[in-house]
Amino acid sequence: MESQGSFLCLNTYDRAYFTFGFMQFAAHVPNGDFVRFFRKLLTLPNALEYFPRLRLINDRIFYKNDAGATSQLENDSSSQKLMEYLNPTTNEVEQQELICSARFIHWASNDPKHRRVQVEHSISLYKENMKKYSKRLNLNGYPAKVCFMICDILHQGRGTYDRISYALDTDSHEKAFQNLCTIGNTHYPTRINGLKAHLKKLEQAGLFNKKYKADTNEFV
């Protein structure tokens, strides 16, 4: 909710070093949401216009120097080099940080394909997550708003699986939803209240009244 749905949401001040997009993809996780998002961006026709030093080789991000030599910036165990390419340190605002930030913002502002990648990657990410969450929490038959709140809790990291499981331990889906809304409410009341208000509007409009079907990984 911090992004307010903006395709241009950016921060470079925390341990992730570089976070971008309305889903706030964060660069600090190897093979994580940002790394996979950036790989997809680098397949776009105008990628070299924005990041002429970067190459996608065997689905990994590489840096190419003046001599033409390449060095890998991320792998299965670390994205630290990629983080430092985008933002050398979190101690101050550096020139490289400004340049990379400006490139991302300009690209998202002026290229609908960039924004489409954000949306498609977000959908794909949450479909993957729902399979994992359902297996862990047995979410078959739960209404969309319950699943949505679980996804948001785990995406933000404001609650654990055990805490969520405890919240779901009730005979009422509505009660389960209300229980989930208490997770992290001491530190994140604005986010939670905003989510509740938005979900209520979607329900009233008839756009959020489906239940999760685990065998197809769809809401029906």
N, CA, C and O of each residue as an XYZ file, in Angstrom:
880
protein
N       0.818     -1.203      0.000
C       0.000      0.000      0.000
C       0.859      1.265      0.000
O       0.383      2.338     -0.369
N       2.136      1.140      0.417
C       2.981      2.324      0.415
C       3.105      2.927     -0.974
O       3.264      4.139     -1.125
N       3.033      2.074     -1.983
C       3.223      2.554     -3.347
C       2.013      3.291     -3.875
O       2.129      4.043     -4.844
N       0.837      3.097     -3.260
C      -0.412      3.708     -3.728
C      -0.670      3.373     -5.202
O      -1.253      4.170     -5.938
N      -0.230      2.187     -5.618
C      -0.482      1.750     -6.978
C       0.398      2.408     -8.028
O       0.146      2.242     -9.221
N       1.423      3.149     -7.621
C       2.252      3.868     -8.576
C       3.256      2.942     -9.255
O       3.934      2.159     -8.590
N       3.351      3.034    -10.580
C       4.352      2.288    -11.323
C       5.755      2.836    -11.068
O       6.742      2.201    -11.439
N       5.852      3.993    -10.445
C       7.133      4.682    -10.289
C       7.670      4.633     -8.867
O       8.661      5.300     -8.564
N       7.049      3.869     -7.997
C       7.468      3.863     -6.594
C       8.909      3.343     -6.469
O       9.242      2.271     -6.973
N       9.747      4.123     -5.791
C      11.173      3.826     -5.684
C      11.663      4.102     -4.279
O      11.286      5.108     -3.677
N      12.503      3.217     -3.744
C      13.283      3.610     -2.571
C      14.656      2.953     -2.637
O      14.821      1.858     -3.175
N      15.631      3.655     -2.075
C      17.022      3.195     -2.121
C      17.697      3.369     -0.759
O      18.918      3.502     -0.681
N      16.908      3.370      0.304
C      17.464      3.735      1.604
C      17.609      2.573      2.574
O      18.231      2.735      3.624
N      17.048      1.393      2.254
C      17.076      0.319      3.238
C      17.969     -0.831      2.791
O      18.732     -0.693      1.835
N      17.877     -1.950      3.473
C      18.789     -3.069      3.238
C      18.628     -3.695      1.864
O      19.516     -4.417      1.411
N      17.503     -3.431      1.183
C      17.309     -3.954     -0.169
C      18.140     -3.192     -1.197
O      18.339     -3.667     -2.315
N      18.625     -2.009     -0.817
C      19.428     -1.121     -1.682
C      18.593     -0.480     -2.800
O      18.732      0.714     -3.063
N      17.730     -1.263     -3.457
C      16.966     -0.732     -4.578
C      15.643     -1.473     -4.647
O      15.606     -2.697     -4.776
N      14.555     -0.715     -4.558
C      13.202     -1.276     -4.610
C      12.397     -0.453     -5.595
O      12.440      0.777     -5.569
N      11.657     -1.135     -6.467
C      10.955     -0.390     -7.514
C       9.620     -1.044     -7.873
O       9.446     -2.258     -7.772
N       8.672     -0.177     -8.303
C       7.401     -0.633     -8.844
C       6.264     -0.610     -7.847
O       6.474     -0.437     -6.646
N       5.046     -0.789     -8.362
C       3.889     -0.716     -7.466
C       3.846     -1.895     -6.495
O       3.193     -1.813     -5.454
N       4.543     -3.002     -6.826
C       4.650     -4.115     -5.896
C       5.914     -4.038     -5.056
O       6.168     -4.906     -4.221
N       6.704     -2.998     -5.278
C       7.928     -2.772     -4.523
C       8.855     -3.994     -4.557
O       9.226     -4.551     -3.524
N       9.206     -4.380     -5.765
C      10.158     -5.463     -5.957
C      11.507     -5.054     -5.367
O      11.995     -3.955     -5.632
N      12.108     -5.935     -4.570
C      13.312     -5.586     -3.812
C      14.517     -6.377     -4.298
O      14.437     -7.589     -4.503
N      15.640     -5.674     -4.482
C      16.805     -6.244     -5.159
C      17.660     -7.162     -4.298
O      18.571     -7.803     -4.821
N      17.402     -7.248     -3.000
C      18.326     -7.963     -2.122
C      18.133     -9.470     -2.072
O      18.927    -10.168     -1.441
N      17.099     -9.987     -2.722
C      16.820    -11.420     -2.664
C      17.322    -12.109     -3.937
O      16.872    -11.759     -5.028
N      18.231    -13.070     -3.835
C      18.695    -13.798     -5.021
C      17.523    -14.513     -5.716
O      16.728    -15.190     -5.065
N      17.431    -14.357     -7.014
C      16.320    -14.926     -7.775
C      14.961    -14.431     -7.267
O      13.936    -15.074     -7.493
N      14.962    -13.306     -6.594
C      13.741    -12.772     -6.018
C      12.916    -11.980     -7.007
O      13.196    -11.968     -8.206
N      11.891    -11.314     -6.488
C      10.935    -10.633     -7.374
C      11.592     -9.546     -8.221
O      11.280     -9.424     -9.406
N      12.505     -8.746     -7.635
C      13.144     -7.698     -8.425
C      14.081     -8.277     -9.484
O      14.067     -7.840    -10.635
N      14.882     -9.243     -9.100
C      15.849     -9.821    -10.039
C      15.122    -10.412    -11.247
O      15.527    -10.189    -12.388
N      14.063    -11.156    -11.000
C      13.309    -11.743    -12.108
C      12.601    -10.663    -12.928
O      12.496    -10.778    -14.149
N      12.122     -9.626    -12.265
C      11.503     -8.486    -12.946
C      12.511     -7.787    -13.852
O      12.204     -7.473    -15.002
N      13.706     -7.545    -13.337
C      14.736     -6.850    -14.111
C      15.184     -7.697    -15.308
O      15.437     -7.169    -16.391
N      15.277     -8.996    -15.102
C      15.627     -9.867    -16.231
C      14.611     -9.702    -17.370
O      14.988     -9.625    -18.539
N      13.341     -9.651    -17.020
C      12.311     -9.489    -18.044
C      12.425     -8.128    -18.722
O      12.238     -8.023    -19.935
N      12.728     -7.088    -17.954
C      12.911     -5.764    -18.547
C      14.053     -5.767    -19.562
O      13.976     -5.106    -20.598
N      15.092     -6.502    -19.260
C      16.260     -6.518    -20.145
C      16.003     -7.274    -21.445
O      16.860     -7.282    -22.329
N      14.850     -7.904    -21.575
C      14.486     -8.534    -22.853
C      13.699     -7.576    -23.745
O      13.437     -7.893    -24.905
N      13.317     -6.408    -23.223
C      12.545     -5.454    -24.016
C      13.433     -4.826    -25.095
O      14.645     -4.716    -24.911
N      12.836     -4.415    -26.218
C      13.614     -3.890    -27.348
C      14.477     -2.678    -27.017
O      15.537     -2.488    -27.614
N      14.030     -1.858    -26.071
C      14.770     -0.634    -25.752
C      15.635     -0.762    -24.501
O      16.082      0.247    -23.955
N      15.876     -1.983    -24.042
C      16.632     -2.179    -22.801
C      18.024     -1.557    -22.864
O      18.476     -0.956    -21.890
N      18.700     -1.696    -23.992
C      20.063     -1.168    -24.102
C      20.100      0.353    -24.092
O      21.130      0.948    -23.774
N      18.987      0.983    -24.437
C      18.935      2.444    -24.365
C      18.989      2.918    -22.913
O      19.534      3.980    -22.615
N      18.425      2.127    -22.033
C      18.389      2.506    -20.622
C      19.567      1.944    -19.827
O      20.106      2.614    -18.946
N      19.960      0.719    -20.141
C      21.077      0.099    -19.427
C      22.056     -0.508    -20.429
O      22.107     -1.724    -20.609
N      22.836      0.366    -21.082
C      23.734     -0.099    -22.149
C      24.859     -1.001    -21.662
O      25.475     -1.706    -22.461
N      25.133     -0.987    -20.372
C      26.205     -1.818    -19.831
C      25.731     -3.214    -19.412
O      26.552     -4.079    -19.109
N      24.443     -3.432    -19.394
C      23.929     -4.701    -18.885
C      23.538     -5.634    -20.019
O      23.058     -5.208    -21.070
N      23.757     -6.917    -19.775
C      23.398     -7.948    -20.733
C      22.699     -9.094    -19.999
O      22.995     -9.376    -18.837
N      21.778     -9.740    -20.691
C      21.135    -10.935    -20.158
C      21.758    -12.133    -20.861
O      21.562    -12.333    -22.060
N      22.504    -12.920    -20.109
C      23.209    -14.072    -20.658
C      22.775    -15.319    -19.889
O      22.969    -15.414    -18.677
N      22.187    -16.269    -20.611
C      21.672    -17.488    -19.969
C      20.757    -17.154    -18.795
O      20.801    -17.787    -17.740
N      19.922    -16.129    -19.020
C      18.936    -15.679    -18.031
C      19.581    -15.181    -16.740
O      18.983    -15.272    -15.668
N      20.805    -14.651    -16.845
C      21.469    -13.998    -15.724
C      21.887    -12.596    -16.159
O      22.145    -12.352    -17.338
N      21.951    -11.681    -15.195
C      22.306    -10.304    -15.497
C      23.819    -10.120    -15.384
O      24.420    -10.424    -14.354
N      24.420     -9.619    -16.461
C      25.857     -9.381    -16.524
C      26.133     -7.907    -16.798
O      25.311     -7.197    -17.378
N      27.318     -7.466    -16.363
C      27.819     -6.133    -16.668
C      28.908     -6.253    -17.731
O      29.778     -7.118    -17.636
N      28.859     -5.383    -18.746
C      29.860     -5.384    -19.812
C      30.703     -4.121    -19.715
O      30.164     -3.015    -19.754
N      32.033     -4.273    -19.588
C      32.902     -3.105    -19.440
C      33.361     -2.572    -20.804
O      32.964     -3.086    -21.849
N      34.196     -1.545    -20.772
C      34.646     -0.897    -22.013
C      35.413     -1.854    -22.927
O      35.368     -1.718    -24.150
N      36.109     -2.812    -22.337
C      36.896     -3.757    -23.122
C      36.053     -4.893    -23.689
O      36.545     -5.726    -24.450
N      34.765     -4.916    -23.306
C      33.871     -5.963    -23.799
C      33.771     -7.173    -22.908
O      33.014     -8.099    -23.197
N      34.540     -7.179    -21.806
C      34.473     -8.304    -20.869
C      33.200     -8.189    -20.018
O      32.750     -7.093    -19.685
N      32.647     -9.334    -19.685
C      31.422     -9.337    -18.883
C      31.666     -9.959    -17.514
O      32.509    -10.844    -17.362
N      30.927     -9.491    -16.533
C      30.974    -10.063    -15.183
C      29.554    -10.237    -14.679
O      28.702     -9.369    -14.874
N      29.308    -11.354    -14.036
C      27.960    -11.694    -13.585
C      27.613    -10.920    -12.320
O      28.414    -10.842    -11.389
N      26.410    -10.347    -12.295
C      25.988     -9.523    -11.162
C      25.080    -10.242    -10.181
O      24.885     -9.763     -9.064
N      24.525    -11.367    -10.566
C      23.628    -12.088     -9.649
C      23.653    -13.578     -9.973
O      23.884    -13.984    -11.112
N      23.406    -14.386     -8.930
C      23.334    -15.834     -9.100
C      22.358    -16.410     -8.080
O      21.605    -15.665     -7.453
N      22.367    -17.723     -7.912
C      21.405    -18.359     -7.012
C      21.610    -17.995     -5.545
O      20.685    -18.112     -4.741
N      22.799    -17.560     -5.200
C      23.095    -17.312     -3.794
C      23.231    -15.841     -3.426
O      23.201    -15.501     -2.243
N      23.382    -14.952     -4.422
C      23.588    -13.539     -4.090
C      23.184    -12.616     -5.238
O      23.357    -12.936     -6.414
N      22.643    -11.466     -4.857
C      22.392    -10.379     -5.808
C      23.146     -9.117     -5.379
O      22.820     -8.012     -5.814
N      24.154     -9.292     -4.525
C      24.868     -8.156     -3.944
C      25.504     -7.267     -5.011
O      25.423     -6.043     -4.916
N      26.130     -7.854     -6.016
C      26.777     -7.054     -7.059
C      25.755     -6.251     -7.856
O      26.022     -5.116     -8.252
N      24.592     -6.838     -8.088
C      23.533     -6.107     -8.776
C      23.026     -4.964     -7.912
O      22.798     -3.860     -8.408
N      22.850     -5.222     -6.638
C      22.427     -4.183     -5.707
C      23.397     -3.009     -5.736
O      22.984     -1.850     -5.794
N      24.690     -3.319     -5.697
C      25.708     -2.269     -5.647
C      25.878     -1.570     -6.988
O      26.321     -0.422     -7.036
N      25.529     -2.254     -8.085
C      25.517     -1.575     -9.383
C      24.415     -0.520     -9.395
O      24.629      0.593     -9.877
N      23.262     -0.853     -8.880
C      22.132      0.070     -8.864
C      22.297      1.158     -7.811
O      21.851      2.288     -8.006
N      22.931      0.820     -6.709
C      23.059      1.734     -5.581
C      24.291      1.335     -4.774
O      24.202      0.447     -3.926
N      25.439      1.971     -5.021
C      26.697      1.537     -4.406
C      26.663      1.383     -2.896
O      27.222      0.424     -2.363
N      26.016      2.310     -2.192
C      25.883      2.198     -0.736
C      24.575      2.840     -0.312
O      23.930      3.541     -1.093
N      24.192      2.595      0.926
C      23.012      3.272      1.482
C      23.414      4.441      2.372
O      22.577      5.019      3.064
N      24.703      4.786      2.352
C      25.197      5.846      3.233
C      24.894      7.247      2.710
O      24.722      8.184      3.489
N      24.828      7.383      1.379
C      24.570      8.675      0.777
C      23.951      8.458     -0.603
O      23.912      7.335     -1.107
N      23.472      9.538     -1.202
C      22.900      9.457     -2.549
C      24.024      9.688     -3.552
O      24.527     10.803     -3.691
N      24.414      8.620     -4.250
C      25.541      8.689     -5.170
C      25.069      8.916     -6.605
O      23.890      8.752     -6.919
N      26.004      9.293     -7.460
C      25.684      9.559     -8.864
C      25.105      8.327     -9.550
O      24.131      8.427    -10.295
N      25.703      7.168     -9.299
C      25.208      5.930     -9.923
C      23.776      5.626     -9.473
O      22.941      5.202    -10.272
N      23.514      5.841     -8.223
C      22.170      5.647     -7.674
C      21.161      6.568     -8.360
O      20.060      6.144     -8.711
N      21.545      7.830     -8.547
C      20.668      8.793     -9.221
C      20.410      8.387    -10.670
O      19.280      8.455    -11.152
N      21.467      7.966    -11.354
C      21.330      7.589    -12.758
C      20.403      6.384    -12.912
O      19.494      6.399    -13.741
N      20.633      5.349    -12.119
C      19.797      4.142    -12.219
C      18.356      4.428    -11.832
O      17.427      3.909    -12.450
N      18.171      5.245    -10.819
C      16.817      5.612    -10.402
C      16.097      6.360    -11.513
O      14.941      6.071    -11.821
N      16.791      7.329    -12.115
C      16.204      8.121    -13.200
C      15.858      7.245    -14.390
O      14.821      7.440    -15.024
N      16.712      6.287    -14.699
C      16.453      5.394    -15.821
C      15.185      4.571    -15.588
O      14.345      4.445    -16.479
N      15.057      4.016    -14.391
C      13.861      3.218    -14.088
C      12.602      4.067    -14.168
O      11.600      3.647    -14.746
N      12.653      5.253    -13.592
C      11.469      6.121    -13.579
C      11.106      6.572    -14.991
O       9.932      6.555    -15.363
N      12.096      6.972    -15.775
C      11.823      7.411    -17.148
C      11.270      6.257    -17.982
O      10.336      6.434    -18.763
N      11.852      5.091    -17.807
C      11.428      3.912    -18.572
C       9.975      3.562    -18.261
O       9.172      3.346    -19.169
N       9.650      3.508    -16.985
C       8.277      3.174    -16.588
C       7.289      4.262    -17.006
O       6.138      3.968    -17.329
N       7.736      5.511    -16.998
C       6.856      6.624    -17.350
C       6.543      6.664    -18.844
O       5.459      7.091    -19.243
N       7.487      6.221    -19.663
C       7.370      6.431    -21.100
C       7.174      5.168    -21.930
O       6.931      5.256    -23.134
N       7.275      4.014    -21.317
C       7.152      2.776    -22.074
C       6.053      1.893    -21.490
O       6.220      1.349    -20.398
N       4.936      1.741    -22.195
C       3.855      0.884    -21.692
C       4.282     -0.571    -21.536
O       3.703     -1.306    -20.737
N       5.293     -0.991    -22.298
C       5.767     -2.367    -22.162
C       6.420     -2.582    -20.805
O       6.315     -3.661    -20.222
N       7.090     -1.561    -20.306
C       7.683     -1.633    -18.963
C       6.578     -1.813    -17.928
O       6.682     -2.670    -17.050
N       5.530     -1.017    -18.028
C       4.426     -1.121    -17.067
C       3.713     -2.464    -17.194
O       3.267     -3.036    -16.199
N       3.612     -2.959    -18.421
C       2.982     -4.266    -18.624
C       3.794     -5.373    -17.947
O       3.229     -6.296    -17.360
N       5.107     -5.274    -18.032
C       5.962     -6.251    -17.364
C       5.726     -6.224    -15.864
O       5.657     -7.274    -15.225
N       5.600     -5.019    -15.293
C       5.300     -4.915    -13.856
C       4.029     -5.675    -13.506
O       3.999     -6.440    -12.543
N       2.979     -5.460    -14.293
C       1.693     -6.090    -14.003
C       1.771     -7.602    -14.190
O       1.354     -8.363    -13.317
N       2.303     -8.030    -15.322
C       2.376     -9.463    -15.613
C       3.252    -10.197    -14.607
O       2.932    -11.308    -14.184
N       4.362     -9.564    -14.227
C       5.251    -10.195    -13.254
C       4.574    -10.294    -11.888
O       4.745    -11.288    -11.182
N       3.816     -9.283    -11.517
C       3.106     -9.308    -10.239
C       2.073    -10.425    -10.209
O       1.953    -11.141     -9.215
N       1.329    -10.571    -11.297
C       0.327    -11.634    -11.371
C       0.997    -12.999    -11.276
O       0.554    -13.868    -10.524
N       2.066    -13.179    -12.041
C       2.792    -14.448    -12.025
C       3.351    -14.745    -10.637
O       3.287    -15.878    -10.161
N       3.894    -13.723    -10.000
C       4.476    -13.874     -8.671
C       3.429    -14.367     -7.677
O       3.686    -15.285     -6.899
N       2.258    -13.757     -7.707
C       1.255    -14.126     -6.721
C       0.570    -15.445     -7.029
O       0.077    -16.116     -6.123
N       0.535    -15.822     -8.301
C       0.051    -17.168     -8.609
C       1.019    -18.218     -8.052
O       0.591    -19.234     -7.505
N       2.312    -17.967     -8.193
C       3.312    -18.858     -7.612
C       3.180    -18.885     -6.093
O       3.223    -19.948     -5.474
N       3.020    -17.716     -5.509
C       2.912    -17.633     -4.054
C       1.684    -18.362     -3.534
O       1.745    -19.026     -2.499
N       0.563    -18.239     -4.252
C      -0.666    -18.881     -3.788
C      -0.524    -20.397     -3.732
O      -1.057    -21.034     -2.824
N       0.182    -20.976     -4.686
C       0.424    -22.426     -4.628
C       1.167    -22.787     -3.351
O       0.813    -23.742     -2.659
N       2.195    -22.017     -3.051
C       3.009    -22.274     -1.862
C       2.212    -22.027     -0.587
O       2.252    -22.837      0.339
N       1.499    -20.926     -0.538
C       0.731    -20.596      0.664
C      -0.387    -21.595      0.906
O      -0.653    -21.984      2.043
N      -1.042    -22.011     -0.186
C      -2.149    -22.956     -0.038
C      -1.659    -24.302      0.476
O      -2.303    -24.936      1.311
N      -0.511    -24.725     -0.038
C       0.051    -25.992      0.422
C       0.378    -25.940      1.908
O       0.201    -26.917      2.636
N       0.854    -24.787      2.338
C       1.260    -24.638      3.751
C       0.053    -24.406      4.665
O       0.044    -24.865      5.807
N      -0.969    -23.692      4.163
C      -2.061    -23.251      5.026
C      -3.426    -23.871      4.675
O      -4.426    -23.594      5.338
N      -3.458    -24.705      3.636
C      -4.698    -25.354      3.207
C      -5.794    -24.323      2.931
O      -6.798    -24.262      3.642
N      -5.587    -23.510      1.884
C      -6.468    -22.380      1.604
C      -7.600    -22.707      0.631
O      -8.352    -21.813      0.243
N      -7.730    -23.957      0.237
C      -8.809    -24.315     -0.683
C     -10.167    -23.905     -0.116
O     -10.509    -24.254      1.013
N     -10.941    -23.155     -0.920
C     -12.276    -22.731     -0.499
C     -12.330    -21.420      0.254
O     -13.414    -20.937      0.580
N     -11.176    -20.835      0.536
C     -11.173    -19.555      1.248
C     -11.497    -18.412      0.281
O     -11.073    -18.435     -0.874
N     -12.248    -17.414      0.756
C     -12.590    -16.277     -0.115
C     -11.369    -15.452     -0.487
O     -10.348    -15.469      0.201
N     -11.501    -14.729     -1.594
C     -10.376    -13.975     -2.152
C      -9.799    -12.981     -1.150
O      -8.583    -12.797     -1.093
N     -10.661    -12.337     -0.358
C     -10.128    -11.303      0.532
C      -9.240    -11.898      1.626
O      -8.291    -11.254      2.073
N      -9.544    -13.123      2.056
C      -8.686    -13.789      3.035
C      -7.327    -14.098      2.420
O      -6.288    -13.849      3.031
N      -7.346    -14.644      1.207
C      -6.096    -14.967      0.509
C      -5.290    -13.707      0.215
O      -4.064    -13.700      0.320
N      -5.997    -12.645     -0.153
C      -5.320    -11.381     -0.436
C      -4.589    -10.875      0.803
O      -3.439    -10.444      0.717
N      -5.252    -10.929      1.946
C      -4.635    -10.434      3.171
C      -3.436    -11.290      3.559
O      -2.427    -10.766      4.032
N      -3.537    -12.600      3.363
C      -2.401    -13.482      3.648
C      -1.220    -13.129      2.757
O      -0.084    -13.042      3.223
N      -1.496    -12.925      1.468
C      -0.430    -12.546      0.534
C       0.239    -11.252      0.963
O       1.462    -11.130      0.889
N      -0.549    -10.289      1.409
C       0.026     -9.006      1.798
C       0.848     -9.131      3.073
O       1.907     -8.514      3.190
N       0.376     -9.914      4.020
C       1.122    -10.120      5.265
C       2.490    -10.720      4.977
O       3.505    -10.261      5.501
N       2.505    -11.748      4.139
C       3.760    -12.440      3.850
C       4.656    -11.617      2.924
O       5.880    -11.684      3.033
N       4.057    -10.842      2.014
C       4.847     -9.981      1.135
C       5.558     -8.906      1.944
O       6.731     -8.618      1.709
N       4.851     -8.320      2.891
C       5.461     -7.270      3.699
C       6.316     -7.837      4.815
O       7.204     -7.155      5.325
N       6.056     -9.082      5.200
C       6.820     -9.696      6.279
C       6.357     -9.275      7.656
O       7.148     -9.258      8.599
N       5.084     -8.933      7.783
C       4.607     -8.471      9.097
C       4.006     -9.592      9.934
O       3.474     -9.336     11.014
N       4.081    -10.839      9.450
C       3.562    -11.962     10.212
C       4.141    -13.268      9.716
O       4.635    -13.345      8.591
N       4.084    -14.306     10.554
C       4.631    -15.613     10.226
C       3.518    -16.575      9.814
O       2.334    -16.298     10.006
N       3.922    -17.707      9.245
C       2.948    -18.747      8.913
C       2.198    -19.217     10.153
O       0.988    -19.440     10.107
N       2.917    -19.366     11.253
C       2.267    -19.820     12.489
C       1.207    -18.827     12.949
O       0.117    -19.217     13.370
N       1.533    -17.557     12.866
C       0.566    -16.524     13.284
C      -0.643    -16.522     12.360
O      -1.772    -16.360     12.822
N      -0.422    -16.699     11.069
C      -1.518    -16.744     10.110
C      -2.377    -17.983     10.343
O      -3.606    -17.908     10.312
N      -1.727    -19.124     10.576
C      -2.459    -20.364     10.838
C      -3.359    -20.223     12.058
O      -4.488    -20.715     12.071
N      -2.853    -19.553     13.070
C      -3.653    -19.315     14.281
C      -4.857    -18.437     13.957
O      -5.949    -18.667     14.478
N      -4.668    -17.435     13.102
C      -5.762    -16.537     12.718
C      -6.834    -17.271     11.921
O      -8.013    -16.928     11.999
N      -6.430    -18.272     11.161
C      -7.379    -19.029     10.340
C      -8.126    -20.099     11.129
O      -9.086    -20.683     10.626
N      -7.697    -20.358     12.348
C      -8.272    -21.429     13.157
C      -9.609    -20.998     13.749
O      -9.731    -20.765     14.952
N     -10.605    -20.897     12.877
C     -11.958    -20.492     13.266
C     -12.935    -21.096     12.273
O     -12.542    -21.467     11.167
N     -14.191    -21.200     12.647
C     -15.188    -21.804     11.755
C     -15.848    -20.786     10.833
O     -16.801    -21.116     10.128
N     -15.349    -19.553     10.834
C     -15.934    -18.492     10.025
C     -14.865    -17.824      9.165
O     -13.845    -17.367      9.683
N     -15.094    -17.766      7.856
C     -14.155    -17.083      6.970
C     -14.074    -15.590      7.286
O     -13.008    -14.983      7.184
N     -15.202    -15.009      7.668
C     -15.203    -13.591      8.017
C     -14.385    -13.347      9.278
O     -13.645    -12.368      9.367
N     -14.522    -14.236     10.245
C     -13.729    -14.110     11.465
C     -12.248    -14.301     11.161
O     -11.397    -13.620     11.734
N     -11.945    -15.231     10.256
C     -10.552    -15.443      9.861
C      -9.974    -14.171      9.249
O      -8.835    -13.797      9.528
N     -10.770    -13.511      8.413
C     -10.322    -12.264      7.800
C     -10.060    -11.200      8.860
O      -9.035    -10.520      8.821
N     -10.975    -11.057      9.793
C     -10.797    -10.064     10.849
C      -9.570    -10.379     11.702
O      -8.848     -9.475     12.124
N      -9.342    -11.664     11.951
C      -8.147    -12.057     12.707
C      -6.872    -11.675     11.955
O      -5.918    -11.173     12.549
N      -6.866    -11.912     10.663
C      -5.695    -11.572      9.844
C      -5.424    -10.073      9.876
O      -4.274     -9.639      9.829
N      -6.486     -9.296      9.956
C      -6.343     -7.833      9.969
C      -5.699     -7.309     11.248
O      -5.299     -6.147     11.315
N      -5.600     -8.166     12.261
C      -4.946     -7.745     13.506
C      -3.439     -7.987     13.472
O      -2.706     -7.480     14.322
N      -2.975     -8.766     12.486
C      -1.547     -9.088     12.420
C      -0.762     -7.856     11.953
O      -0.924     -7.387     10.826
N       0.072     -7.358     12.829
C       0.873     -6.180     12.508
C       0.149     -4.861     12.677
O       0.662     -3.820     12.265
N      -1.050     -4.882     13.283
C      -1.826     -3.636     13.343
C      -1.225     -2.595     14.290
O      -1.597     -1.423     14.233
N      -0.321     -3.002     15.141
C       0.331     -2.028     16.026
C       1.265     -1.112     15.244
O       1.331      0.091     15.494
N       1.984     -1.701     14.298
C       2.982     -0.936     13.549
C       2.497     -0.498     12.167
O       3.044      0.442     11.591
N       1.476     -1.170     11.633
C       1.044     -0.868     10.261
C      -0.466     -0.619     10.153
O      -1.110     -1.164      9.257
N      -1.033      0.183     11.035
C      -2.486      0.392     10.990
C      -2.949      1.070      9.706
O      -4.021      0.748      9.194
N      -2.164      1.998      9.179
C      -2.570      2.711      7.963
C      -2.660      1.755      6.784
O      -3.619      1.803      6.014
N      -1.670      0.890      6.643
C      -1.670     -0.085      5.555
C      -2.869     -1.019      5.675
O      -3.584     -1.244      4.698
N      -3.089     -1.560      6.862
C      -4.167     -2.535      7.057
C      -5.538     -1.894      6.851
O      -6.399     -2.478      6.193
N      -5.746     -0.716      7.399
C      -7.034     -0.032      7.222
C      -7.273      0.323      5.760
O      -8.400      0.250      5.269
N      -6.215      0.704      5.077
C      -6.342      1.005      3.652
C      -6.724     -0.217      2.851
O      -7.567     -0.139      1.958
N      -6.108     -1.357      3.165
C      -6.443     -2.601      2.489
C      -7.891     -2.996      2.748
O      -8.608     -3.383      1.825
N      -8.314     -2.898      3.989
C      -9.694     -3.259      4.336
C     -10.702     -2.399      3.576
O     -11.702     -2.909      3.071
N     -10.442     -1.116      3.499
C     -11.355     -0.204      2.804
C     -11.409     -0.523      1.313
O     -12.480     -0.507      0.707
N     -10.260     -0.809      0.732
C     -10.218     -1.108     -0.709
C     -10.904     -2.435     -1.004
O     -11.641     -2.547     -1.983
N     -10.671     -3.435     -0.171
C     -11.303     -4.734     -0.376
C     -12.821     -4.638     -0.233
O     -13.561     -5.317     -0.945
N     -13.273     -3.806      0.676
C     -14.713     -3.621      0.852
C     -15.339     -3.027     -0.408
O     -16.424     -3.437     -0.822
N     -14.647     -2.057     -1.014
C     -15.150     -1.457     -2.252
C     -15.223     -2.494     -3.370
O     -16.188     -2.515     -4.134
N     -14.217     -3.347     -3.468
C     -14.207     -4.385     -4.498
C     -15.334     -5.380     -4.274
O     -15.976     -5.825     -5.225
N     -15.576     -5.728     -3.013
C     -16.673     -6.643     -2.698
C     -18.017     -6.026     -3.072
O     -18.865     -6.685     -3.673
N     -18.201     -4.775     -2.717
C     -19.466     -4.101     -2.999
C     -19.709     -3.960     -4.496
O     -20.854     -3.917     -4.944
N     -18.631     -3.890     -5.262
C     -18.751     -3.788     -6.715
C     -18.897     -5.158     -7.374
O     -19.029     -5.257     -8.594
N     -18.871     -6.207     -6.562
C     -19.021     -7.553     -7.089
C     -17.784     -8.080     -7.789
O     -17.875     -9.005     -8.596
N     -16.611     -7.496     -7.487
C     -15.382     -7.867     -8.178
C     -14.454     -8.738     -7.342
O     -13.361     -9.093     -7.783
N     -14.891     -9.078     -6.140
C     -13.981     -9.784     -5.243
C     -14.714    -10.853     -4.439
O     -14.423    -11.075     -3.264
N     -15.663    -11.506     -5.092
C     -16.522    -12.453     -4.375
C     -16.273    -13.897     -4.792
O     -17.201    -14.704     -4.846
N     -15.022    -14.215     -5.084
C     -14.676    -15.570     -5.500
C     -13.882    -16.282     -4.415
O     -13.377    -15.670     -3.474
N     -13.787    -17.623     -4.582
C     -13.043    -18.437     -3.624
C     -11.905    -19.167     -4.322
O     -11.961    -19.450     -5.519
N     -10.873    -19.464     -3.542
C      -9.686    -20.089     -4.109
C      -9.895    -21.574     -4.310
O     -10.374    -22.276     -3.419
N      -9.527    -22.048     -5.499
C      -9.606    -23.463     -5.828
C      -8.186    -23.983     -6.005
O      -7.508    -23.653     -6.978
N      -7.751    -24.792     -5.063
C      -6.348    -25.189     -5.005
C      -5.915    -26.032     -6.191
O      -4.782    -25.896     -6.654
N      -6.787    -26.901     -6.699
C      -6.354    -27.813     -7.756
C      -6.091    -27.099     -9.079
O      -5.341    -27.600     -9.917
N      -6.704    -25.936     -9.270
C      -6.469    -25.160    -10.510
C      -5.674    -23.888    -10.248
O      -5.274    -23.201    -11.188
N      -5.441    -23.568     -8.969
C      -4.753    -22.328     -8.597
C      -5.451    -21.105     -9.180
O      -4.814    -20.191     -9.705
N      -6.780    -21.114     -9.074
C      -7.596    -20.026     -9.586
C      -8.661    -19.652     -8.569
O      -8.964    -20.411     -7.649
N      -9.231    -18.446     -8.759
C     -10.357    -18.011     -7.937
C     -11.625    -18.144     -8.777
O     -11.714    -17.591     -9.873
N     -12.596    -18.875     -8.257
C     -13.824    -19.134     -9.011
C     -15.051    -18.861     -8.158
O     -16.177    -19.025     -8.627
